[in-house]
Amino acid sequence: MNLVELLVASSLVLGSTTGSLGIWARTAQATHDTALRLRQELQAEEQLLAVQARLQSLAAERRAAAEPSEPPPGCPGLADLQPVVPAPDADPAATLDLQLDATGEILTARAAAAAGYQRERMFDLVVYGLCAGAS
Amino acid sequence: MPCRGSRWRGLALRHRPLPAEAGFLLPLALTVALLLLLGSLMLVSLALQGRVQASVQRQRRQAEDRLMSAAQQLAGRLQRHCPELLAQPHTAWSASPCSGFVGAESAQLVSYQPGEGSGELLLELQGVEPPLRAARAAFTLHWQLELQPDGEAGLPRLTGLGERGLRATGAPAGQEAGS
């Protein structure tokens, strides 16, 4: 083997190894970021579904407790509509914000995560039988 | 006087490589570099594929949110203004005097088929850019008939709304969209 061949071969291997290591590091970082975003999105989804589940359970509770002779209770307040979170998360990836409109019948649920990711769903309490729907 | 054979043997050891060893280092290095390059390309393509899938999922969830809000809006309007339509198919709604109240800003009604105490609602997004354009979702409206004081069945009253997921465009209400 001659010296030129040795030099060319070693620089080729060294260059490709360095380049590959750079690509792998960036790919690992991108994969980590994607996983983090997915976790945030998943938690936002869970929070919105929890709101829906809360509305359904509240409606079922009211139907079960309703007496035919009594007038139906009024629309529930925000405190009644907060979903029950199974376990408090020390580092929540997404936060939930609930708002009722002026009539008290339309609930807007916003689940927001870092980097501007946000989901929003509107719920009509009349649809669940929680309000009389006079408005 | 040195032996002629030993002189040639010394020259061969110092200077001439064996035929099998000659130039093997460069092809080996090229092969290693090529393998590293291919491995890196594969990793990058996998990461890109993951990103594209995450983006598609995000758009899908966005469509689901909009359609769900539209379904809530439509169902709420039905309950407030014309609950009797809950027990009729959408083809009969246009004859109703309160058909003007039925609808949602961001979605178009595709179909509604009532059954026993529930109805299947199919909505399509409108006024959005591709790829969300023409996204459809099916919902189940649950209702029960209110009893009149004289014991007769009165108007339907909504008790809930269930989400049944996105549907392929042009598909009937019972057919799932490919994920």
Chai-1 contact restraints between the chains, C-beta under 6 A:
chainA,res_idxA,chainB,res_idxB,connection_type,confidence,min_distance_angstrom,max_distance_angstrom,comment,restraint_id
A,M1,B,L25,contact,1.0,0.0,6.0,A-B,restraint_1
A,E5,B,L25,contact,1.0,0.0,6.0,A-B,restraint_2
A,E5,B,L26,contact,1.0,0.0,6.0,A-B,restraint_3
A,A9,B,L25,contact,1.0,0.0,6.0,A-B,restraint_4
A,A9,B,L26,contact,1.0,0.0,6.0,A-B,restraint_5
A,A9,B,A29,contact,1.0,0.0,6.0,A-B,restraint_6
A,L12,B,A29,contact,1.0,0.0,6.0,A-B,restraint_7
A,L12,B,A33,contact,1.0,0.0,6.0,A-B,restraint_8
A,V13,B,A29,contact,1.0,0.0,6.0,A-B,restraint_9
A,V13,B,V32,contact,1.0,0.0,6.0,A-B,restraint_10
A,S16,B,A33,contact,1.0,0.0,6.0,A-B,restraint_11
A,S16,B,L36,contact,1.0,0.0,6.0,A-B,restraint_12
A,S20,B,L36,contact,1.0,0.0,6.0,A-B,restraint_13
A,S20,B,S40,contact,1.0,0.0,6.0,A-B,restraint_14
A,I23,B,S40,contact,1.0,0.0,6.0,A-B,restraint_15
A,T27,B,L43,contact,1.0,0.0,6.0,A-B,restraint_16
A,T27,B,V44,contact,1.0,0.0,6.0,A-B,restraint_17
A,T27,B,A47,contact,1.0,0.0,6.0,A-B,restraint_18
A,A30,B,A47,contact,1.0,0.0,6.0,A-B,restraint_19
A,T31,B,A47,contact,1.0,0.0,6.0,A-B,restraint_20
A,T34,B,G50,contact,1.0,0.0,6.0,A-B,restraint_21
A,T34,B,R51,contact,1.0,0.0,6.0,A-B,restraint_22
A,T34,B,A54,contact,1.0,0.0,6.0,A-B,restraint_23
A,Q56,B,G160,contact,1.0,0.0,6.0,A-B,restraint_24
A,R119,B,D65,contact,1.0,0.0,6.0,A-B,restraint_25
A,R121,B,D65,contact,1.0,0.0,6.0,A-B,restraint_26
A,R121,B,M68,contact,1.0,0.0,6.0,A-B,restraint_27
A,R121,B,S69,contact,1.0,0.0,6.0,A-B,restraint_28
A,M122,B,S69,contact,1.0,0.0,6.0,A-B,restraint_29
A,M122,B,Q72,contact,1.0,0.0,6.0,A-B,restraint_30
A,F123,B,Q72,contact,1.0,0.0,6.0,A-B,restraint_31
A,D124,B,Q72,contact,1.0,0.0,6.0,A-B,restraint_32
A,D124,B,G76,contact,1.0,0.0,6.0,A-B,restraint_33
A,V126,B,G76,contact,1.0,0.0,6.0,A-B,restraint_34
A,V126,B,Q79,contact,1.0,0.0,6.0,A-B,restraint_35
A,V127,B,Q72,contact,1.0,0.0,6.0,A-B,restraint_36
A,V127,B,A75,contact,1.0,0.0,6.0,A-B,restraint_37
A,V127,B,G76,contact,1.0,0.0,6.0,A-B,restraint_38
A,V127,B,L158,contact,1.0,0.0,6.0,A-B,restraint_39
A,V127,B,L161,contact,1.0,0.0,6.0,A-B,restraint_40
A,Y128,B,G160,contact,1.0,0.0,6.0,A-B,restraint_41
A,G129,B,T159,contact,1.0,0.0,6.0,A-B,restraint_42
A,G133,B,Q79,contact,1.0,0.0,6.0,A-B,restraint_43
A,G133,B,R80,contact,1.0,0.0,6.0,A-B,restraint_44
